Amino acid sequence: MIIGRNITKLKNFAIEERNVLQFWAKKNFFGLFILNLVIMVLVLLHAANYFDPFFILTINTIFFVSFILCAIFLGFKSRHFFVFSIVFLLFSGILKVLGISIWAERSAIYMFQALFLGELMLIYEYLSSYRKKSE
């Protein structure tokens, strides 16, 4: 009986969240399309070693460009990047505990990239709100 009620609550919660996600996806359809297109092109260029002698296009670069494009095309704010950094930090810790050190280090790099962009966005948001107050 208790399990049935909890499953019903979970089902209703999932339906409500799905509607919110569908609304967000419809609102940001163009940005999602461009973001995925750029990521696909960057991954293909990485696989082909296209810029190899002049610029080494690594997965870290692709992640950093993706974070920047999320801010531009999807309108992510500093809090989103801080959440990304916390998620990557937790994931890195779990991988380190499991003994998968190479992926833990890579996740830590992504965490620092997200934290760096979050701090830049926070400074930008503060300066833009300060400028609006002074006008």
C-alpha positions in Angstrom: 0.0 0.0 0.0 2.8 2.5 1.0 4.8 1.4 -2.0 1.9 2.0 -4.4 1.4 5.5 -3.1 5.1 6.3 -3.4 5.1 5.0 -6.9 2.1 7.2 -7.8 3.8 10.2 -6.3 7.0 9.5 -8.2 5.1 9.0 -11.4 3.3 12.4 -11.0 6.6 14.1 -10.2 8.2 12.6 -13.4 5.2 13.8 -15.5 5.5 17.3 -14.1 9.2 17.5 -14.6 8.9 16.1 -18.2 6.5 18.9 -19.0 9.0 21.5 -17.6 11.9 19.9 -19.6 9.8 19.8 -22.8 8.9 23.5 -22.4 12.6 24.4 -21.9 13.7 22.3 -24.9 11.1 23.9 -27.1 12.2 27.4 -25.9 15.9 26.6 -26.5 15.5 24.5 -29.6 17.8 26.6 -31.8 20.5 26.9 -29.2 20.4 23.1 -28.6 20.7 22.5 -32.3 23.7 24.8 -32.8 25.4 23.5 -29.6 25.1 19.9 -30.7 26.2 20.7 -34.2 29.3 22.5 -33.0 30.2 19.6 -30.6 29.7 17.0 -33.4 32.0 19.0 -35.7 34.7 19.4 -32.9 34.6 15.7 -32.1 35.0 14.8 -35.8 37.8 17.3 -36.2 39.4 15.8 -33.1 39.1 12.2 -34.4 40.6 13.3 -37.8 43.5 15.1 -36.1 42.7 18.0 -38.3 44.6 20.8 -36.6 47.3 18.4 -35.3 50.6 20.1 -36.1 49.4 23.6 -35.2 46.7 23.2 -32.5 46.0 20.0 -30.6 42.2 19.7 -30.3 41.7 17.7 -27.2 38.6 16.5 -25.4 39.3 19.1 -22.6 39.1 21.8 -25.3 35.9 20.4 -26.6 34.4 20.4 -23.0 35.6 24.0 -22.4 34.1 25.2 -25.7 30.8 23.4 -24.9 30.6 25.2 -21.5 31.2 28.5 -23.2 28.5 27.7 -25.9 26.1 26.7 -23.1 26.4 30.2 -21.7 26.0 31.8 -25.1 23.3 29.8 -26.7 21.3 28.3 -23.8 21.7 31.3 -21.4 23.3 29.4 -18.6 24.1 31.5 -15.5 26.9 31.2 -13.0 24.8 29.0 -10.7 24.5 26.4 -13.5 28.3 26.3 -13.8 28.7 26.0 -10.1 26.3 23.0 -10.1 28.3 21.5 -12.9 31.5 21.9 -10.9 29.9 20.2 -7.8 28.7 17.3 -9.9 32.1 16.9 -11.5 33.7 17.1 -8.1 31.5 14.4 -6.7 32.0 12.2 -9.8 35.7 12.7 -9.6 35.7 11.7 -5.9 33.7 8.6 -6.7 36.0 7.6 -9.5 39.1 8.2 -7.3 37.6 5.9 -4.6 36.9 3.2 -7.2 40.5 3.4 -8.3 39.8 4.9 -11.8 42.4 7.6 -11.4 42.8 8.7 -15.0 39.1 9.5 -15.3 39.0 11.0 -11.9 41.8 13.5 -13.0 39.9 14.3 -16.2 36.7 14.9 -14.2 38.7 17.2 -11.9 39.8 19.2 -14.9 36.2 19.6 -16.1 35.3 20.6 -12.5 37.9 23.4 -12.6 36.8 24.5 -16.1 33.2 24.8 -14.9 34.3 26.6 -11.7 36.4 29.0 -13.7 33.5 29.8 -16.1 31.1 30.1 -13.1 33.4 32.6 -11.5 33.7 34.6 -14.7 29.9 34.6 -15.2 29.4 35.6 -11.5 31.7 38.6 -12.0 30.0 39.5 -15.3 26.5 39.2 -13.7 27.6 41.4 -10.7 29.1 44.1 -13.0 26.1 44.2 -15.2 23.7 44.5 -12.3 25.9 47.2 -10.7 25.9 49.1 -14.0 22.1 48.9 -14.2 21.7 50.2 -10.6 24.0 53.2 -11.3 22.1 54.2 -14.4 
